[in-house]
Amino acid sequence: MTTPSTPADPGRRPTVAVLGPGGVGGLLAALLSRAGHRVVCIAGGTTAHALRQDGIRVRSAQFGEFTAPVEADTELREPVDLCLVTVKQTNLAAALERVPPGPVADGLVVPLLNGIEHVAELRRRFGAQRVAAGVVRVESTRVAVGVVEHGSPFTEIDLAGPSELLAGPAGMLRAAGVQTRVIADESSALWAKLAFLAPFALLTTRYGLTIGRVRTERRAELAALVQEAAAVSRACGAPADPERTLALYDAFPAGAKSSMQRDAEAGRPLELDAVGGALLRSAARHAVAVPLATRLVAELTAATGARAATTV
C-alpha cells in the first residue's frame, strides 16, 4: 500500500490538498508551500481563482509576513499524498463533494475540525485506512480571500494513529514549522482538544466575552464547565486534567476569542452541534451529569438558532 511516507514516484515532490483554505487551512497551505511542497487548495470558484492568481499572504508573529504560491481548483482531480480537511463542521458535507474518494485512494486524509464525530463520517466516505484523526491548536483567521492573520504564538498539530503511517505527514508538517506530535490513542487526542475547546467556546460565545474576562468575571462557571468536560472525557476512556486546562486558559492572551465567538459576531453558522452537541451526546451515552453544559447549549441554541441535537 502506498502511503504519504512512501510516494509512488520518489523523484517527485509530495502533493498536499487543502480542503478549505480559510484561517487554519490557508496558514497550513502557505507554510507547506513555503517548505517546498506542491499544494493544491480546494475551494469555491472565486476563491480558487484568487489563490491561483495571488497565492496566500500570511501575517504572523511566529512565521513572519510572506506570500506563498499555491495551485487551486474547485474539485480535487488528481492523486495526492495528503489531504488536509480544514473546513468548518457546518460546511463539511457540502465541501466533501469537492473531494471524490479516488484521488485519495493511495493517500491519507487528515481532518483538523473541531469536535469528535466527523472522523466516522470521513471514514465512511474514504475508508477506515485512509483517514487519520488530527487536532490543531492555533488562532488563525482569514481576513480576506487569500489573506491570513495568525494571532497565536504557536501552531500545533496532533496526529493520531500508527507511527509508521503518520511519519511522512508529521515530518512534512514539522519541516514547515508546525509543532507536530504523533499519538497512538485517537480518543485521547480528540478529547484533549474537545475538553479544552468546549468550555472556551461555550462561555465566550454565550456571554460575548474574551477569555480574559471569562476567567475573571465567570471564573466559577469556567471551573465547573472544565470539570464537566473532564468527567465526560474520562468516561470515554481519555485522560483529563482540569487543573492543567485552567492553567492553559490563564496563559492565553486576555483578548483571545474562540472561533465560535468570532462566528457569532460575524453572523456565521456556529459549530455548536460539533462542540456542545457532541459533548452532550457523549455525556448522555455514559450517564455523566453536565448541567452547566446543558444550560449553555440550550441558551445558545435559543439565542442564535444554531442546532445542537442531544439525541444519542
C-alpha positions in Angstrom: 0.0 0.0 0.0 1.3 3.4 -0.9 1.4 5.9 2.0 2.3 9.6 2.2 5.7 8.4 3.6 6.4 6.3 0.6 5.2 8.2 -2.5 4.8 6.1 -5.7 7.4 8.2 -7.5 10.3 9.1 -5.1 11.5 11.7 -7.6 8.5 14.0 -7.2 7.5 16.4 -4.5 4.7 15.2 -2.2 1.4 16.8 -3.2 -0.9 18.1 -0.5 -4.5 19.1 -1.0 -6.1 21.5 1.4 -9.9 21.4 1.5 -11.0 24.8 2.9 -8.1 27.3 2.7 -9.5 29.6 5.4 -7.8 30.7 8.6 -6.3 27.3 9.5 -6.2 25.8 6.1 -4.7 28.9 4.5 -2.0 29.1 7.1 -1.0 25.4 6.6 -1.2 25.6 2.9 1.1 28.6 2.8 3.6 27.0 5.3 3.7 23.8 3.3 4.2 25.6 0.0 7.0 27.7 1.5 8.6 24.5 2.7 8.8 23.3 -0.9 5.7 21.0 -1.2 3.2 21.2 -4.0 -0.1 22.4 -2.5 -3.5 22.3 -4.2 -6.2 24.3 -2.4 -9.8 23.1 -3.0 -12.4 25.9 -2.7 -15.2 27.7 -4.5 -14.7 29.2 -7.9 -14.0 32.8 -6.7 -11.6 31.7 -4.0 -9.8 29.3 -6.3 -9.3 31.9 -9.0 -7.9 34.4 -6.5 -5.5 31.9 -4.9 -4.2 30.8 -8.4 -3.5 34.5 -9.2 -2.1 35.8 -5.9 -1.2 32.9 -3.7 -1.8 33.1 0.1 -0.4 36.0 2.1 0.3 35.3 5.8 0.8 37.9 8.6 2.2 36.1 11.6 4.3 36.9 14.7 5.5 33.3 14.7 6.4 32.9 11.0 6.7 36.5 9.8 5.0 38.1 6.8 5.2 36.2 3.5 3.2 35.2 0.4 3.3 31.6 -0.8 2.1 30.4 -4.3 -0.4 27.6 -4.4 -2.4 25.8 -7.0 -6.2 25.9 -6.6 -9.2 24.2 -8.1 -12.9 23.7 -7.3 -12.5 19.9 -7.1 -9.7 17.5 -6.4 -9.0 15.9 -9.8 -5.6 14.1 -9.3 -4.0 11.8 -6.8 -2.5 13.4 -3.7 -0.3 12.1 -0.9 -2.1 14.0 1.9 -5.4 15.8 2.1 -6.0 18.2 5.0 -9.7 18.9 5.7 -9.9 22.3 7.3 -13.4 23.4 6.7 -15.9 24.3 9.4 -18.0 21.4 10.6 -21.1 23.3 9.4 -19.7 23.2 5.8 -18.3 19.7 5.9 -21.0 17.8 4.0 -21.0 20.3 1.1 -17.2 20.6 1.0 -16.7 16.8 0.7 -18.5 16.8 -2.6 -15.3 18.5 -3.9 -13.1 15.6 -3.0 -14.1 12.3 -4.7 -12.6 9.2 -3.0 -10.5 8.3 -6.0 -7.7 10.9 -5.7 -7.0 10.0 -2.1 -7.2 6.2 -2.6 -3.4 5.9 -2.1 -3.0 8.9 0.2 -4.1 10.0 3.6 -7.0 12.2 4.7 -6.4 14.2 7.9 -9.3 16.2 9.3 -8.5 19.2 11.5 -12.0 20.0 12.5 -13.5 20.9 15.9 -15.4 18.1 17.6 -15.0 14.3 17.6 -17.8 12.8 15.4 -16.6 13.9 12.0 -13.9 11.2 11.8 -16.5 8.5 11.4 -18.2 10.4 8.6 -14.9 10.7 6.7 -14.1 7.1 7.2 -17.5 6.1 5.7 -16.6 8.2 2.6 -12.9 7.4 2.1 -12.4 4.1 4.0 -11.1 3.5 7.5 -7.5 3.0 6.5 -7.4 6.3 4.6 -8.4 8.6 7.4 -6.2 9.6 10.4 -7.7 11.8 13.2 -5.9 15.1 13.8 -6.4 18.1 16.0 -4.9 21.6 15.6 -4.3 24.3 18.2 -3.9 27.7 16.6 -5.6 31.1 16.4 -5.6 32.0 12.7 -8.2 34.0 10.8 -8.9 34.6 7.1 -9.4 38.3 6.9 -9.9 38.3 3.1 -9.6 35.8 0.3 -6.0 34.6 0.4 -5.0 36.7 3.4 -4.5 35.0 6.8 -3.7 36.6 10.1 -2.1 34.2 12.5 -2.5 35.5 16.1 -1.3 32.8 18.4 2.4 32.3 19.2 2.1 28.6 18.4 0.9 26.3 15.7 0.5 22.7 17.0 -1.0 19.6 15.5 -1.5 16.1 16.9 -1.9 13.2 14.6 -3.5 10.0 16.0 -2.6 6.6 14.7 0.2 4.2 13.8 3.6 5.9 13.7 4.6 4.2 10.5 1.6 5.6 8.7 2.0 9.1 10.1 5.7 9.6 10.0 5.6 11.1 6.5 2.8 13.7 7.1 4.3 14.5 10.5 7.7 15.1 9.0 6.2 17.4 6.3 4.4 19.5 8.9 7.4 19.8 11.2 9.6 20.8 8.3 7.1 23.6 7.5 7.4 24.9 11.1 4.3 23.2 12.7 5.0 21.6 16.0 3.6 18.1 15.3 3.2 15.0 17.5 2.1 11.5 16.7 -0.2 10.0 19.3 -1.2 6.4 19.3 -4.5 6.8 21.1 -7.1 8.5 18.9 -9.7 9.1 21.6 -7.1 10.8 23.9 -6.1 13.1 21.1 -9.6 14.1 20.1 -10.9 14.5 23.7 -7.8 16.6 24.7 -9.0 19.2 22.2 -12.7 19.0 22.9 -12.4 19.1 26.7 -10.4 22.3 26.2 -12.4 23.8 23.4 -15.9 23.3 24.8 -15.6 25.5 27.9 -13.8 28.1 25.9 -16.2 28.2 23.1 -19.4 27.9 25.1 -18.6 30.6 27.6 -17.0 33.2 25.4 -19.9 32.9 22.9 -22.7 32.7 25.4 -21.5 35.9 27.3 -19.7 37.7 24.4 -16.6 37.9 26.5 -12.9 37.4 25.8 -11.1 34.6 27.6 -9.5 37.2 29.9 -12.9 38.4 31.1 -14.3 34.9 31.3 -11.5 33.7 33.6 -12.1 36.7 35.9 -15.8 37.5 35.7 -17.1 34.0 35.1 -14.4 32.0 36.9 -16.7 29.7 38.8 -18.6 28.7 35.6 -15.3 28.2 33.8 -14.0 25.9 36.5 -17.3 24.0 36.7 -17.5 23.5 33.0 -14.0 22.3 32.8 -14.8 19.7 35.4 -17.9 18.6 33.5 -15.9 18.2 30.2 -13.1 16.3 32.0 -15.7 13.9 33.5 -17.1 13.1 30.1 -13.6 12.7 28.7 -12.7 10.2 31.4 -15.9 8.3 30.8 -15.0 8.0 27.2 -11.6 6.5 28.2 -9.5 9.5 27.6 -7.4 11.1 30.5 -8.2 14.6 31.6 -6.5 17.2 33.8 -8.9 20.0 34.8 -6.2 21.9 36.6 -3.9 21.9 33.6 -6.8 23.0 31.4 -7.5 26.0 33.7 -3.7 26.8 33.6 -3.8 26.9 29.8 -6.7 29.3 29.9 -4.8 31.5 32.3 -1.8 31.6 30.0 -3.9 32.7 27.0 -3.7 36.3 25.9 -6.5 38.2 27.7 -8.1 39.4 24.4 -8.3 35.9 22.8 -11.7 34.9 21.4 -12.9 31.4 20.5 -13.6 30.7 16.8 -17.3 30.1 17.7 -17.5 33.5 19.3 -16.0 35.1 16.2 -18.5 33.3 14.0 -21.4 34.5 16.2 -20.1 38.1 16.0 -19.9 37.8 12.2 -23.3 36.2 11.9 -21.9 33.0 10.5 -23.3 29.5 11.4 -22.0 28.1 14.7 -20.3 24.8 15.3 -22.5 24.4 18.3 -23.6 20.9 17.4 -20.0 19.7 16.7 -18.7 21.1 20.0 -21.5 21.4 22.6 -23.8 18.8 21.0 -21.0 16.3 20.8 -20.2 16.9 24.5 -23.9 16.4 25.5 -24.3 13.3 23.4 -21.2 11.7 24.9 -22.3 12.6 28.4 -25.7 11.0 27.7 -24.2 7.8 26.4 -22.1 7.4 29.6 -24.7 8.8 32.1 -22.5 11.8 33.1 -24.3 14.8 34.5 -23.4 18.0 32.7 -26.0 20.6 33.9 -24.0 23.7 33.1 -23.1 22.5 29.6 -26.7 21.6 29.0 -27.9 25.0 30.1 -25.3 26.9 28.0 -26.0 24.8 24.8 -29.8 25.4 25.3 -29.3 29.2 25.8 -27.0 29.4 22.7 -29.5 27.4 20.7 -32.3 29.7 21.7 -30.3 32.9 21.2 -28.7 32.1 17.8 -30.9 29.5 16.2 -28.0 27.1 16.0 -28.8 23.4 16.2 -27.2 21.2 18.8 -29.0 17.9 18.8 -28.7 16.0 22.1 -30.1 12.6 20.9 -27.7 9.6 21.1 
